[in-house]
Amino acid sequence: MVRERFPGHIRTPIYTNLYLLNTCHKIVTSYLLVKRRMAKTVIYQAAEKRKRLSAHERRLEVVAAVLELARESSPEGITTQAIADRVGVTHGALFKHFPDKEAMWTAVFDWVQEQLGAVIDNAFSVGGDPLTVLKHVFLEHVGFVSRHPGVPRILFHELQRPTDSVFHERVRRMVGGYRQRLCKLLAEAKRARQLPTTLDEEAAAVLFIGTVQGLVVQSTLFRGEAGMLAAAKRLFPLLLYGFRGIQS
């Protein structure tokens, strides 16, 4: 019989196999224990990093989570548990920063009003002739909703509610103020002879906003937010053609 030598012992082949199996088991077990300790360390470090977020930063995380969820499903179906899961905190921890769900939605509308308002304000102040400004407003508006596709879905979902609410009124004021600024810009384009004097500014402003919403609907159907801006650049000349109408 063939014999093999191991430290301190002379073993037969069957014991050799058992010895190797035992050695491999120890190696694998040690590896798994080390890996588990490393995983726990990473999780602990991540948790510590999350703990260092300020209350303001945590609230912004919640707002971002709501906007992401609004892209994926109807805003009315977003639950606080879904928000907590998206942020990565417990359901109870979520309410350390917001007293209730209405407060979360208030924060969402505050953020939208501030951020979208800043984008629109900057677009209107770009300078140049009225139609140049109008194009800039259109592209900046589309650019914003392509980066935050949950925003228009939340806003227009609120406008479609059959009964008035605090949020409904806020959205109505936001859209109404935007429409009036567009009407003023279109009137300037008429005075500058860039658009016909017969143009109905109110109808043109509604068409302008509706075109942005149409791009949102298209992106929803085909998950194509990345192509919204390119589509907007193709659509704007058609929008102007409609504003100008058939010239005699």
LOLUMTOR-520811 format. One record per residue: residue in one letter; x, y, z of N, C-alpha, C in turn. Coordinates in steps of 0.02 Angstrom, whole numbers, plus 50000, padded with zeros to 5 digits. Example, Ala and Ser with C-alpha at 12.3 -4.5 7.8 and 13.67 -1.06 7.14 Angstrom:
# LOLUMTOR-520811
A506604971650390506154977550390506604983550390
S506424988850354506844994750357506455000250394
# end
This chain:
# LOLUMTOR-520811
M500434994050000500005000050000500455006250000
V500245011049961500635017249958500495021450019
R501015023750052500945027950110501215034950095
E500895040250126501125047150117501285050050184
R501775054550185502015057250249501695064150260
F501455065350322501195071850343501515073550409
P501495079850428501845081850489501655077550549
G502135073950575502045070050636501675063550628
H501435061850568501035055850560501185052550493
I501055046050492501065042350429500355040150417
R500045042850362499335041550351499225037850286
T498695033950284498485030450223498125035350179
P497995033650114497645038250068496975040450094
I496575036250126495905038250149495965043650202
Y496455042850247496555048050297496845054350267
T497225053450213497495059250177496925063550151
N496425060350121495845064050094495465067650150
L495375064150206495025067350262495415073350287
Y496065072550289496495078050312496435084050266
L496425082850201496365088350152495685091650157
L495165087550164494485090250170494425094750232
N494715092450287494695096250349495075102850341
T495645102550307496045108550296495665113650252
C495355111050198494975115350153494385118550190
H494055114550234493485117150272493705122850317
K494295122050349494545127450392494695133750352
I494985132750293495165138550251494535142350229
V494035138450205493415141550181493045145050238
T493025141650296492685144650354493025151150375
S493685151050376494055157150394493915162750345
Y493895160950280493765165950227493065168950236
L492565164750249491885167150257491815171650318
L492155169850372492135173950432492445180750420
V493005180850385493335187250369492885191450324
K492585188150274492145191650228491545194550264
R491275190750311490695193050350490875199150393
R491475198750424491695204450464491795210650420
M492065209650360492175215350314491505218350293
A491015213950279490345216350258490025220450314
K490095217850376489815221450433490145228250441
T490795228450428491165234850434490915239850383
V490815237450321490565241950268489875244550285
I489435240050308488755242050327488775247150384
Y489205245750433489265250250490489515257150468
Q490025257150424490285263450400489765267350361
A489365263650320488835266950282488305269850328
A488155266050381487655268450430487915274650466
E488565274450484488855280150517488845286350472
K488975285350407488955290850360488255293750355
R487735289350354487055291750351486865295550414
K487135293350472486985296750534487255303850535
R487785305050496488095311650496487715316650454
L487205314450416486815319050376486415323750421
S486395330150401485995334850440485255333750427
A484835336750469484115336050461483895338750393
H484205344250372484035347250307484215342450250
E484805339350254485015334650203484555328450201
R484345326250259483895320450262483225322150230
R482975328150243482335330150213482395330550137
L482965332950113483075333150040483095326150011
E483365321350049483355314350028482645311850019
V482215313750065481515311650062481175314750001
V481305321049988481015324449930481245320949866
A481885319449861482155315949802481825309149794
A481715305649850481395299049847480685299549820
V480315304549842479625305549819479625306849744
L480085311049720480115312649649480295306449608
E480735302349633480915296149598480315291449594
L479965290749650479385286349652478825288949606
A478765295549601478245298449558478395297049485
R479025296049468479195294249399478965287149383
E478955282849435478815275749424478085273849432
S477705277849471477005276049484476595282349496
S475945281549503475505287249516475665290449583
P475705297049585475865300449649475395298549706
E474755297449692474295295849746474425288949776
G474795284749741474945278049766475585277649806
I475935283249814476575283249850476435282949925
T476675277749958476575276950030477195279250068
T477095280650132477665282550174478155276750182
Q477905270550180478355264850184478795264350122
A478495265850064478885265750001479415271250003
I479245276950031479735282450037480305280450083
A480135277450140480645275250187481105270050156
D480805265350119481205260150085481675263250034
R481445268249997481865271349946482435275349978
V482295278650033482825282450068483315277750102
G483045272050126483475267250161483455268150237
V482875270350263482805271150335482175267350356
T482095266550421481495263350446480895268050439
H480305265150442479695269150437479665274250493
G479865272150553479855276650610480355282250603
A480945280750576481455285950568481235291450520
L480815289650473480565294550424480195300150459
F479825298450512479415303350546479805307250599
K480455306050604480865310350645480975317150612
H480885317250545481015323350507480365326550481
F479835322750480479185325350458478645322850506
P478215327250529477685325050576477165320450545
D477045321350479476555317250445476685317450369
K476265313650332476365313250260476245319850225
E475775323750251475635330350220476235334850224
A476605334450279477215338450286477735336450234
M477775329950218478235327650166478045330650098
W477395330450083477175333250019477265340750017
T477195344050074477325351350076478055352750058
A478505348650085479215349350070479345348149996
V479005343249966479085341949895478865347949853
F478275350649869478035356449831478465362649843
D478725363449903479195369049916479805368449871
W480075362349868480685361249827480535362549754
V479985359949729479815360849658479715368249643
Q479355371749686479225378849674479885382749673
E480325381149718480965384649722481415383049662
Q481505376549648481965374549595481715376149525
L481095374349511480815375949445480745383449436
G480545386849490480495394149486481165397349469
A481705394849499482365397649485482565396449413
V482415390449387482575388949317482195393549269
I481545394449282481135398849240481355406049245
D481495408349305481725415249315482365416549275
N482835411949280483475412749244483365412749169
A482905408549146482765408149074482455414649048
F482005417549086481695423849065482195429649065
S482715429249106483195434749111483795433849066
V483755429149019484345427848976484515433748931
G484025437748913484155443448869484075441648796
G484005446848754483915445648683483205447348662
D483045446148598482375447648574481865442748604
P481225444448602480715440348635480705433048615
L480775431548550480745424548529481365420648551
T481935424148556482535420848582482425418848655
V482125423448693481975422048763481465416348768
L480955416548724480435411448725480735404548713
K481185404148665481515397648651481925395348710
H482265399948742482685398148799482245395648857
V481685399048868481225396848921480975389848906
F480785388648844480525382148824481035376548836
L481645377648814482165372448819482375371448892
E482405376848931482595376149001482055372449040
H481425374049025480875370649057480895363149042
V480975361448979481015354348959481625351048990
G482185354548992482785351749022482685350049095
F482325354449131482195353149202481765346949211
V481225346449173480775340649183481095334149158
S481565334749112481915328649090482385326149145
R482645330749184483075328749241482665326549301
H482055329149306481625327549363480925325649336
P480865319949303480225318249271479645317249319
G479795316349383479255315749432478895322349445
V479235327949431478945334549446478295335849407
P478295335649341477665337149305477115332149321
R477305325949335476785320949351476445322749417
I476825325249465476535327349529476105333549519
L476365338449482475995344749473475335343649437
F475355340149381474745339449342474275334349372
H474545329749410474095325149448473695329149498
E474015334049530473675338149580473145342449547
L473285345049488472805349249453472195345349431
Q472275338849421471715334649397471265332249453
R471435333849515471005331649570470315334949564
P469785331249577469115334049571468945339249624
T469275338949681469145343749735469765347949749
D469635354149772470185358549787470545356349850
S471185357949853471595356549912472115362049916
V472485362049971473025366949979473525366249922
F473715360049906474205358849854473925360649786
H473285359049775472965360749711473015368249699
E472865372149750472885379449743473595381949730
R474085378849763474775380849752474995379649680
V474825373749654475005372149585474655376849536
R474015378249550473635382649506473945389549503
R474175392049561474505398549562475165398349525
M475545392849534476185392249499476085392349423
V475635388149399475515387749327475205394249301
G474755397149340474445403449319474955409049313
G475405409549362475925414749358476385413649299
Y476555407449286476985405849228476635407749163
R475995406149158475625407749097475595415249085
Q475515419149138475495426449130476165429249106
R476695426349130477355428549107477455426849033
L477205421049013477245419248942476825424048900
C476235425748925475795430348888476145437148878
K476465439448930476825445748925477395445348874
L477755439848873478305438948826478035438448754
L477485434948745477185434448679476925441148654
A476655445248699476435452048681477025456248659
E477605455348692478205458948671478425456748602
A478355450248587478535447748521478065450648468
K477445451748484476965454848438477155462148425
R477345465748477477545472748469478185473348429
A478615468248434479245468248397479155465548326
R478535464048308478355461448242478665454648227
Q478815450948281479065444148272478485439248267
L477905441248292477305437148289476725441548264
P476235438648232475675442648205475275445948261
T475015451748247474615455448297473965451948313
T473755447348271473135443648283473225437648330
L473835436348351473955430548394473595431248461
D473265426048482472955425748548473475423348598
E473735428148638474275426448684474075421048735
E473455421448759473225416648809473225409648780
A472955408848720472945402248688473655399848673
A474085404448651474765402648635475145400348697
A475025403648754475355401748816475125394748839
V474485393348831474215386748849474535381448804
L474595382948739474905378248692475635377048710
F475975382348730476675381948751476755376948809
I476365378048861476395373648921476165366548903
G475645366148861475395359648841475895355648801
T476315359148762476825355648723477355352548769
V477535356148822477995353348871477685347048903
Q477045347648921476715341948952476655336148903
G476565337648838476545332348788477195328548784
L477755332048791478405328748792478475324248854
V478175326548909478195322448971477805315948960
V477215316648929476805310648916477185305848870
Q477505308548819477885304248773478445300648809
S478795304248853479345301148890479085295748938
T478475296848965478175291949010478025285448972
L477765286148912477585280248873478195276248852
F478735279748835479315276348807479935276648851
R479855279348914480425279948959481015283348924
G480855288948891481375292248852481545299148876
E481645300148942481805306748968482445309648937
A482905305148921483545307448894483465310848826
G482935309048790482835312048724482365317848722
M482135320148781481645325448783481915332048756
L482525333648773482805340048752482905340248676
A483145334748648483225334448575482545335048540
A482035331848569481355332348540481105339448546
A481255342848601481035349748611481335354348558
K481955353248542482285357348491481965356348422
R481715350348409481365349148345480665352148346
L480355352248404479665354548409479595362148410
F480085365548436480015372848445479865376548379
P480215375048324480045378448261479325377148240
L479065371148253478365369648237477895373748281
L478095374648343477695378748389477665385948364
L478235388648343478245395448316477825395948252
Y477865390848211477465390748149476725391148165
G476525387748217475825388048238475655394948265
F476105398048301475985404748327475915409848270
R476315409048220476315413848164475705412948119
G475465406748113474895405448072475055406147998
I474545405847956474625406447884474635413847867
Q475185416247840475255423147821475035424347749
S474635429447739474405431047671474915435247634
# end
